[in-house]
Amino acid sequence: MTPHMLTRSLDRGATIFLLVVAALGVLIPLSNLLLPAGSFLHVPTYLVALWGKYVCYAILALAIDLIWGYCGILSLGHGAFFALGGYAMGMYLMRQIGTRGVYGNPILPDFMVFLNWQKLPWYWYGFDMFWFAALMVLFVPGLLAFCFGWLAFRSRVTGVYLSIITQAMTYALLLAFFRNDFGFGGNNGLTDFKDILGFNVQAEGTRAALFALSCLALIVGFLICRAIVSSKLGKVLIAVRDAESRTRFLGYRVESYKLFVFTVSACMAGVAGALYVPQVGIINPSEFAPGNSIEAVIWVAVGGRGTLVGAALGAVVVNYAKTFFTSGVLAPYWLFMLGALFILVTLLLPKGIVGTFNAWWASAKEKRTAASVSAAAEDGVTEPKMAE
Amino acid sequence: MNVMDTRATSAMLYLDGVHVSFDGFHAINNLSLTLEPGEMRAIIGPNGAGKTTMMDIITGKTKPDEGTVLFDGVTDLTRLDETRIAELGIGRKFQKPTVFESQTVQDNLLLALNVDHSVRGTLFWSGSKAESERIDKVLETIRLTEARNRLAGSLSHGQKQWLEIGMLLAQDPKLLLVDEPVAGMTDVETHLTAELLKEINKTHTVMVVEHDMTFVRELGVKVTCLHEGAVLAEGTIDQVSSNERVIEVYLGR
């Protein structure tokens, strides 16, 4: 990313968003670690972990908005890339347990000992090293997205058909990861983590650091997305979204563009999953459930697709609502409420929260400009004052 | 074999014995047609005559079952896809104006410029003076300089048609295929469009499909009448419109 691309990509909304995320990323961990537990401003550790989870969801939402909001690719299987990133991190965390497991085997994770496996499967090699796991967090979702996208986009699978096969992809992975002999802990998944890079994952300091890192990842992911959508490539993506065959007749290789953003988006989802796992302490096949991917799409729709800021905001708002409602008497009705929310947003706020706000802001600004111009004309003032 | 060693023909576009059928319906039936470099040709014909299908074949959207389609005497278009054909220098204006509605007029033209269209090229693109000068020039030609920062979706129907023609100009192809450019235009707009196409024809080979006879007459070029996927008559507008079979086809038998 060149400095030129960076300055071009930041408007006022983006700057405010980045400042807020950066402030939260610094202040929440500090308040948790430095302020006494009784203090009014103290953020308890459980909230740090909870908000860390929201931030990871926000990164996933950004990834979905990049392909859906800007390129019109509605993936209903993005949870798969999130979960794969999560599994890659989970495998590293499993290998860090070492002899502290129930069976005390220095190499094999507990579930392998339980299944009477004698040696580590080849695909677990290397995951004892953090750098390797970190690489896999990007590489595995990226590779899957690349292969999947290469086949789908080259065959010109679009619209609802693409959505259906992405859904089938995540469902197939769900079934595969459920199997014990697949080698990823089956139904139970990977859990009972102890250390990450030598720090206790349960410790307050580690949790605070993970939260700060998640915010940093959100900032970096946001900057990457902004750089992409505000470049000429971003204009091509919107062109593909609005009139795909026109773009082709202008001489753009549409499938290459789709493949590029789809892969970038999958890598981002992988990072989100990798940050999510140490904070929630478990990764299991239910993360591949088709419902999760659909829920993530709803976050983006609620926040406002094609706005990036809206996607992140939508993820936090919907998940906050989920936490709030599923912990009270309304718990059994949460799914109905989620469905109702989606229908209401589609009917009443088709542009989402941020999209609607932007439209309102733009029209208000226009009115102000018009008003000041006409006022100036009435007063006979020579120079009309421009509103901002 | 995409490129032949020597030019098989001097024509810019050469169609010979082309057949296409969709589920047994012969949309194009032994169609043969030649367009010389620098020529402007008007294609007329009743609905279902195969005009749009012919454009689909030339631009790679539809593959013919049989026949030869040569561009610039050397390139076999039947083996290439839309993107490759566009890169070779064939631009197309659709029947329904198709512009990028949520982007500005200026950005529409920027996207159409025949510069680096690779993913990397567009990701690290930063505008050049030459590019913006070309955009300015096209804007002037299509009379949309004032509207450059407006969203293309907010333009009138006629302006959208011009913007799409402008996008073709920015693409600067060797051959322009223009499908019904004056559909839904006022008389004044129609006249201006004829002027615009004549201007474009000074530097480009153009093929225009149009129903509007006044417009075709105003263009004053050779006319080909298609019927049931084949050439029915060819010649000046007066020759073609006085041809008995053409009259029969248009008025019904």
Interface residues (C-beta under 8 A of the other chain):
Chain A: T2 H4 M5 I228 S231 K232 L233 K235 V236 I238 A239 D242 A243 S245 R246 T247 R248 F249 L250 G251 Y252 R253 V254 S256 Y257 F260
Chain B: T59 K61 E82 T83 A86 E87 G91 R92 F94 T98 V99 F100 E101 S102 Q103 D107 L110 L111 A112 N114 H117 S118 V119 T122 L123 F124 W125 S126 M167 Q171
